[in-house]
Amino acid sequence: MVQRPPSVDALAAEIDDGTVPRALLVDAARSAIAAWRADGDPSPADRARASAERLRRLRPGRVINATGVLLHTNLGRAQVHPDAAEAARVAAVDASALEFDLTEGARGGRGAYAHRLAASLSGAEAALAVNNNAGALLLTLAALAGGSGTVVSRGELIEIGGSFRLPELMAASGSRLVEVGTTNRTRAADFERAVDDDAALLLKVHPSNYRVEGFTEEVGYGAMVELAGRLGLPFAADVGSGLLDARTPWLKGTPPAWVADEPPVRQTVEAGADVVMFSGDKLLGGPQAGVIVGRADVVDRIRRHPIARAVRIDGPSLAALSVTLELYASGRGADIPFWRMAGLDGAMLTGRLRAVLGAAGVEGRIEEGRSLPGAGSVPGRGIPGPVLRVDAPRQAWRRLVDGDPPVVARRDEGSLVVDLRAVQPDDDHLVANALAAACRS
């Protein structure tokens, strides 16, 4: 007698635990039964159940970041300040004056308050916030050099996560790429030789996810400003990570050594760049956003380009960005989660790691390590501090990720490395429990 598979509805009901919409479970059940018919899968129920579990784990949810990468692109990048998160929540669940001028009682421009803050903090004449920094660059290229040439060093033709490549973005903007120099050495004379009647813009891009060392030469920001003035072209600087000010006035003491080579927004504006672009969800410590600051006439030209509407920032993100910028403006930048985590005391972290190790009851040792800013920020630099190295079974890392909540640690030479710098202290017991369960033989 030929075995019959269960009905689609019966199988969908069997794998339904109330967390995944029934429509997706029906798809999973239908696929499992089709596989049974095609290749004789002995258990369509097991296949459907596995599909349902994968769907559950694809749902957005909380993860404990014990990697020591503070701005982990795969884990959501910057953790925003609670006040910024609350502002985003209010903007999402209620009406807000997103494009309404309460003083005039008429339609207003989106983001006017955030733009005032960004301009003030950067020392620029004007500002514009969009959905992310790739959008900021795309819009700037289209507005200032669409249909014309953009001159950029070969050493700055970056590729970042998700196979995002600058030449491809430039092509999408309608601007023609004009490469100058070589991968490791570019001089002002290279720009001068390449500029022709079709050139409309000089561009400098911070290679935020890699570092070229050794026999190198580049044209600095000040030199690019002087060069642009001599050639009669605007100069755009994509500084990437969003370090607002090289002096880090929101922190006590001198700036951290690990930010020494990061191009700062305010100093790039002060050097004379016509327009500067940076991310909101990296060193700025805010929501996903791209911020454009610079000369008022240049920013206005960018603002009026049709692509500006396609890349505009949404209401909740704009609200969170406004509060993040307010924290800097009010002298509370050190309260932003990224800067708070980066500045954690090593002795305090050691104490927390000892407590986790003791509570977990596993074999391990505390050693000096290095946390990373992450998200392509400050390449080659790190923040020294203690980490926990655990000699764990090969499957331990997978068990941590499969836990509830998932705990993501680092794997290094057969060991688990746990860094608590990006972990909330109230979650230390969850890390200890997860380690205890993951390291059972």
N, C-alpha and C positions, 0 to 999 in steps of 0.2 A: 504494500500500500504506500503510495507517494505521500510524504509528509507535507502538510499544508502550513504555510507561515501564518502568524497571527494577522489579524486585520490591522490596517494602518491606525485606526482610531484606538484599538485595544493596546497596541504597542506604545502609542503616544501617551496614553493614560498611564501605562505601567512605568514610564520613565519620568513622569511629571512630579516634581517635588514643590511646585509653586514658585520657582525662581525664574524660570525661562518661559516666555510667552508660548502658548500652545501652538501657534502657527509654526514656530521654529522646531518644536518637538515633532510636529506632523512631518515636516521636511526630513528630519533625522530618521523618523520611522520609515518613511517612504524610501529613502536612500538605502537603509539597512535591508529592507525587504527586496529591493531591486538587486542588491548585491547577492542576497541569498539565491535569487532566481538565476543570476548570471554565473556565479561560481560556486554555488552550493555551500555558502558560508553556514557552518553548523549552528550558529547562534545569532540570528538577527537581533535578538534582544540585547546581547552583549555589545554588539556593534552600535546599536541605537543608544544604549546607555553611555557608551564611551563618547559618542558624538554629543550627547546632552551635557556630559560633564565638561567637555571642551567648551561648549557654548557658555556654561556657567562661569568658566574661568576667563572667558573673553570679555565678560561684563566689566565695565569700569568698577574698580574697587580699591580698597586700601592695601598698601604694601609697606612693609617696614624696610627702609633703606639702610642696611648695615654694610654697604660697600665702601663707605668713606668717600664716595664721589658725591659732592654736595649738590651739584646741579646735574643730576643724572638724566640725560635726555630720554632714556627708555622708561624712567620712573617719574616723569612729570616735570623735570627741571626744577625751577625755583618754588620753594614753599612760600606762599605769600603770608604777610602779616595777618593775624586774626582780624584786625580792623579792616584791612583790604578785602578779606574774604567776606566779611559781613556786608561791606558796601556792595560787593558783587551780588550777594544773595538778595539784598533789598532791591537792587536794580533789576534782578531777574524775576522776582515774584510780585512786583508792584510797578505802577507807572512811575516814570522819572522824567525830569526835564532834560531828556537826551538832546533834543534839538529845539528847545523852547526857551526863550529869554524871559525869565520871570520878571525882570525889571521893566522891559518894554511891553510885556504881554503879547509877544509876537514870536514867530519862528526865529530861531537862532542857529548858530553854527554848532555842529557836533564837536564836543571836546574843547570848547573855548577855555574852560578853567584849567584842564590838564595842559593845554598848550601854553598858557601863561606860566604855569609852574615849570614846565620843561625849559622854556626860554629863559626864565629867571635863573634856574639852577645851572644852566649851561653857559650863561652869558651871551646867548644868541638874541637876535632881534625877533625871531618868530619860530614856531614849532608846529609840527603836525604828527599825530599818532595814527598808525595804520595797524593792520592785523599782525604782521610780524616783520622781521628785518629783511627777509627775502622780498616781501611785498614792498618795503620801503625802497630797496635797491631797484627793483623792477620799475616802480613808479618814477623814481628819480631819473633813471636812464631814459625811460620813454619821454618824460617831460623835457629833459634838457638836451637829449641827444638822439631822439627818435628820428630815423631816416638819415642820421649822420654818424660820424665816427666817434668812438670813445677810446682814448689812449690809456693803456694800463700795462704795467710791468708783467712779463711772463712769469716771474716768480710769485705773482699774486693771483694767478688764474686758478682759484681754489676749487676743490670739491669737498663738500661737507656731507653729513649724514643723509642717507636716503638718495645717494647719487645725484645730489644737487650740484651742478657745475656752473661756474660763472659764465663761461662762453655760451652755454645753452640759454641761461637767463637773459644774457645780453641779446642773443638772437631773438628771443621772445619779445623783448622790449622794442625791437625794430632798430636798435642801434648796431652799427658795424664795429666789430672788435678790431682794434689796432694794437697788436702786441709789440712791445719794445723790450730791449735788453735780453738777458738770458735768465735761466732758472735761478741762478745764484748771484748774478751781478747786473744791476741796472743803474745807469747814470743819467743825469739831467740831459746830457748831449743826446742820449738815445731818444728821449722824448722830443727834443728839438728837431732831430732829423726826421721823425715820423709824422710830425704835424703837417697837414696839408689843408687845402681850402675846405675839405669836407669834415675836418675834425671839429667837434663841438664841445668836447668835455675831456678834462683830465681826471682820472679816477685812481685812487689808492685804496686797496682793500687789505685790511689786517688779516694775515693768514692765521686765524685764531686757533686752528686745530693742528698746526704743525709748526716746526721751527727749523729754519735753514741756518746751519752753523758752518764755520770754517772760512773758506775763501769767498766772502760775500761782500756785497755792496748794494745799498738801496738809496733811493732819494727820500729823505725824511719829509715830515709834514710841512715844516717851515720852508724847506727848499722847494717843495711842490707848490706852495703858495706863491713864492717869488717867481717860479717858473711860469705858473698860470698867468700871473700879472704881466710878465714880459711877453707871453704869447697871445694875450687878450682872450683867454678862455676861462670859463668857470672851473673850479676845482671841487670835486666831491670826495669826501673821505668816509669810507665804511669802516668804522672802528670796531664794529662787531659786538663786543661783550658788554658794553654799557658801564664802564667805570666812569662815574660822573666827574670825578675830580682827583687828580694825582695826589693831592694833599690829604685825601680821605678825612676831611674835617669832622665827619660824624664819628670818628674813632678817637679814642684817647691815645696820646703818644704819636710817634712817627708812623708813617704808612707801613704796612706789612711788606717785608722784603719780597714776597711772592708776587706782588703787583707791579714791581719795578719796571718791567718791560711792556706793560699793558698800555696801549694808547688811550689817554683820558679824553673824555668828551669836551670838558670845559677848556682845557689847554689847546685842543685842536681847533676849537672855535676862536680862541684868543690868538692863535697863530695866523688866522686869516682865512681858513677854509670857508668857501661859499656855502657849503652844505655838509652836514655831518649826520651819519645814520648809525643807529645802534639798537640792540635788542632790549626788550623790557624784561625778559624772563631769564637773564643770565646774571651778571654781576649787579645789575640794578636791583634784582631781587623781587620783581613784580610779576604780573601776569604775562602771558604771551602777547607781545606787541612789538611793533617797530616804531622807533621815534626818529623823526627827521627834524633837525634844528639848523638854523643858519640865517643868512641875510633875508630880510622880509620880502624883497622882490623875488628872490629865487624860490623861497618856500611858497609864496603865493602862486608862482607859475606852476609849481609841482601840485599844489592843492587844486588848481583849476583843470588839471589834465583828466580826461575821462576815466582812466584807470584808477584814479583816486577813489571813485565810488566802489569799484570792484574789490579793492583791498582795504576798505574802511574798517575800523575797529568796532566791535559790537559793544552794546551798552554795559553789560556786567564787567567786561574786561576794562572798559574805559573807567568805570567807577573804581575798580581795584587799582588801576594805574594811577589815578588821581590821588588816592590815599597813600600809595607807595611814595609818590613824589612829595606829598605833604609831610611824610615822616622825615625825609631829607631836609625839607625846607624849615621844619621846626626843630632841627637838631637831634632828631631821634632815629637817624639812619642806622645806628648800632642795634636798634631793636628789630630791624628787618631780619627774618630768619637766616638768610644766607650769612650776613655779617655776624650775627650772634653765634652761629655754629662755627664759622671760621675762627672766631676769637675765643673759643672755649679753652679753659685752662687745662694744661696737660695733667697736672696732679689730680684734678677733679675727674677727668676722663679715666685715669688709672684706677681711681677708687671705684668708679662705676664698673669697669671691666673686671676688677677683682670680685665684686659682688655678683656679677653675672656668672663668672667662672665657678664661684663657690655654689651658687644656686643650681647651676646646670649639673654639677657633679661629674664633669668630664675632664679628660687630660688635656691640658693646654698651658700656654705661657704667654705672658704679656711682654711685648717687645716694642722697640721704637719703629714707627712706620711713617707713612705719609698719606694724608688725605689729599684729594684732588679737587680743585674748584669745579671742574667738569664742564660739559656742554661746549667743549672747544675753547673754553676760556683759559688764558694764561698757560699756553702749551709749554711743557717741560718744567713747570713749576709745581710745587706742592706745599702743603701745610704740615710741618712735622708734628707728630703726636703719637701716643701709644695705641697699639692694636692688640687684639687677642688672636693668637695662632693656635688652632685646635687640630691635633692629629686625628682625623675622622675617617670613618669608612667611606669608600668611594661614592656610595649612594647618598651620603649625608647632605650634600648641597641640594640635590633633587628633592630630598625629603623636606628641607627647609622651605623650598619654593612651593611645595605641595601643601604646606601647612595652612592654618587658618588663624590669623592672617598670614599670608606668605611673608617669609623673611628672606631677603636677597643679600647674601654675603659675597665675598670674593673667594675665588679658588686660586691657589698658588702652590705649585710643586707638591701636589697631593695633600695639601692642608686646606682647612677653612680659615679664612682671615676675616675677623669680625671687627668693624670699626664703628664706634658708637657716636661719632661726631654728628651724623645726620639723623640720629635716633632720638626721639623724645625720651627724657628720663623716665616718664611714666610707663614707657614701653619696654624698659629694661627687663622686667620680669617675663614679658612675652618672648624676648630673645632668649632668655635663659631656659624657659620651658621648651622652646623650639629646638635649641641645641641639645637638650637632654633627650628629646624624642628622636632627633635626627641621628644621634651618635650611638643609639642602641644597636648592638650587633644582631 
